[in-house]
Protein backbone atom coordinates (compact mmCIF):
# COMPACT_ATOMS: atom_id res chain seq x y z
CA UNK A 1 0.00 0.00 0.00
CA UNK A 2 1.42 3.38 -1.06
CA UNK A 3 0.42 5.16 2.15
CA UNK A 4 2.32 2.62 4.28
CA UNK A 5 5.45 3.07 2.18
CA UNK A 6 5.21 6.88 2.42
CA UNK A 7 4.69 6.65 6.18
CA UNK A 8 7.66 4.29 6.60
CA UNK A 9 9.93 6.49 4.47
CA UNK A 10 8.94 9.48 6.61
CA UNK A 11 9.82 7.57 9.77
CA UNK A 12 13.35 6.92 8.50
CA UNK A 13 13.82 10.56 7.57
CA UNK A 14 13.20 10.48 3.82
CA UNK A 15 11.58 13.53 2.28
CA UNK A 16 8.86 12.95 -0.31
CA UNK A 17 10.02 14.54 -3.56
CA UNK A 18 7.36 13.91 -6.21
CA UNK A 19 5.17 11.26 -7.79
CA UNK A 20 5.30 10.30 -11.45
CA UNK A 21 3.78 7.49 -13.45
CA UNK A 22 5.85 5.84 -16.11
CA UNK A 23 5.21 3.07 -18.53
CA UNK A 24 7.86 0.59 -19.53
CA UNK A 25 7.95 -2.13 -22.12
CA UNK A 26 10.67 -4.76 -21.74
CA UNK A 27 12.22 -6.83 -24.51
CA UNK A 28 14.55 -9.66 -23.52
CA UNK A 29 17.19 -11.06 -25.87
CA UNK A 30 19.93 -13.60 -25.19
CA UNK A 31 22.69 -10.96 -25.00
CA UNK A 32 20.82 -7.90 -23.73
CA UNK A 33 17.55 -6.43 -22.49
CA UNK A 34 15.93 -3.34 -23.98
CA UNK A 35 13.55 -1.27 -21.85
CA UNK A 36 11.49 1.49 -23.42
CA UNK A 37 10.22 4.03 -20.87
CA UNK A 38 7.66 6.75 -21.43
CA UNK A 39 6.53 9.31 -18.89
CA UNK A 40 5.11 12.82 -18.73
CA UNK A 41 6.20 15.76 -16.63
CA UNK A 42 4.11 18.94 -16.85
CA UNK A 43 2.50 17.70 -20.08
CA UNK A 44 5.91 17.16 -21.70
CA UNK A 45 6.39 13.57 -22.84
CA UNK A 46 9.71 11.77 -22.52
CA UNK A 47 10.67 8.51 -24.18
CA UNK A 48 13.88 6.79 -23.18
CA UNK A 49 15.38 3.52 -24.35
CA UNK A 50 17.73 1.73 -21.97
CA UNK A 51 19.94 -1.15 -23.01
CA UNK A 52 21.27 -3.56 -20.41
CA UNK A 53 24.03 -5.82 -21.66
CA UNK A 54 24.09 -9.30 -20.15
CA UNK A 55 27.82 -9.55 -20.84
CA UNK A 56 30.57 -6.99 -21.41
CA UNK A 57 30.54 -6.98 -25.22
CA UNK A 58 30.33 -3.39 -26.37
CA UNK A 59 30.11 -4.47 -30.03
CA UNK A 60 26.52 -5.34 -29.15
CA UNK A 61 25.78 -1.65 -28.64
CA UNK A 62 26.63 -0.88 -32.28
CA UNK A 63 24.38 -3.72 -33.41
CA UNK A 64 21.55 -2.52 -31.18
CA UNK A 65 21.90 1.08 -32.35
CA UNK A 66 21.79 -0.09 -35.95
CA UNK A 67 18.60 -2.05 -35.31
CA UNK A 68 16.95 0.74 -33.31
CA UNK A 69 17.83 3.35 -35.94
CA UNK A 70 15.02 1.85 -38.01
CA UNK A 71 12.55 3.24 -35.45
CA UNK A 72 10.96 6.54 -36.37
CA UNK A 73 12.55 9.27 -34.25
CA UNK A 74 15.41 7.19 -32.86
CA UNK A 75 18.82 8.84 -32.99
CA UNK A 76 21.76 7.04 -31.35
CA UNK A 77 23.58 10.38 -31.10
CA UNK A 78 20.96 11.64 -28.63
CA UNK A 79 22.27 10.00 -25.51
CA UNK A 80 20.84 10.69 -22.07
CA UNK A 81 23.41 11.80 -19.53
CA UNK A 82 20.93 12.10 -16.65
CA UNK A 83 18.90 9.61 -14.69
CA UNK A 84 15.12 9.57 -15.06
CA UNK A 85 14.96 11.05 -11.54
CA UNK A 86 17.22 13.95 -12.58
CA UNK A 87 15.18 14.61 -15.73
CA UNK A 88 11.91 14.68 -13.80
CA UNK A 89 13.28 16.84 -10.99
CA UNK A 90 14.72 19.34 -13.48
CA UNK A 91 11.43 19.58 -15.37
CA UNK A 92 9.41 20.02 -12.18
CA UNK A 93 11.60 22.65 -10.55
CA UNK A 94 13.15 24.46 -13.53
CA UNK A 95 12.11 28.10 -13.31
CA UNK A 96 12.22 28.69 -17.07
NORKAWO-V82000 format. One record per pair of residues at least 12 apart in sequence whose ideal C-beta (glycine too) atoms are under 8 Angstrom apart, sorted by the first residue. I is the first residue (numbers start at 1). J is the second residue. D is the distance in Angstrom with one decimal. If there is no record, write none. Layout:
i->I j->J d->D
i->I j->J d->D
//
This chain:
i->17 j->89 d->7.0
i->18 j->88 d->6.7
i->18 j->89 d->7.3
i->18 j->92 d->5.8
i->20 j->39 d->5.8
i->20 j->40 d->7.9
i->20 j->41 d->6.6
i->20 j->88 d->5.4
i->21 j->39 d->6.7
i->21 j->40 d->7.9
i->22 j->37 d->5.5
i->22 j->38 d->6.8
i->22 j->39 d->3.7
i->22 j->84 d->7.3
i->23 j->37 d->7.1
i->23 j->38 d->5.0
i->23 j->39 d->7.1
i->24 j->36 d->6.7
i->24 j->37 d->4.9
i->24 j->38 d->7.8
i->30 j->54 d->7.5
i->31 j->53 d->7.0
i->31 j->54 d->5.6
i->31 j->55 d->6.6
i->31 j->57 d->6.9
i->31 j->60 d->5.5
i->32 j->51 d->5.7
i->32 j->52 d->6.1
i->32 j->53 d->5.0
i->32 j->54 d->5.8
i->32 j->60 d->5.8
i->32 j->64 d->6.6
i->33 j->51 d->7.5
i->33 j->52 d->4.6
i->33 j->54 d->7.2
i->34 j->49 d->6.4
i->34 j->50 d->7.3
i->34 j->51 d->5.6
i->34 j->52 d->7.9
i->34 j->64 d->7.2
i->34 j->68 d->7.9
i->35 j->49 d->7.3
i->35 j->50 d->4.6
i->35 j->52 d->7.2
i->36 j->48 d->7.6
i->36 j->49 d->5.3
i->36 j->50 d->8.0
i->37 j->49 d->7.7
i->37 j->50 d->6.9
i->37 j->84 d->6.7
i->39 j->84 d->7.3
i->39 j->88 d->7.3
i->41 j->87 d->7.5
i->41 j->88 d->5.3
i->41 j->91 d->4.0
i->41 j->92 d->6.2
i->42 j->91 d->5.9
i->42 j->92 d->7.0
i->44 j->91 d->6.3
i->46 j->87 d->6.4
i->47 j->73 d->8.0
i->48 j->80 d->5.9
i->48 j->84 d->6.8
i->49 j->68 d->6.6
i->49 j->74 d->7.3
i->51 j->64 d->5.5
//
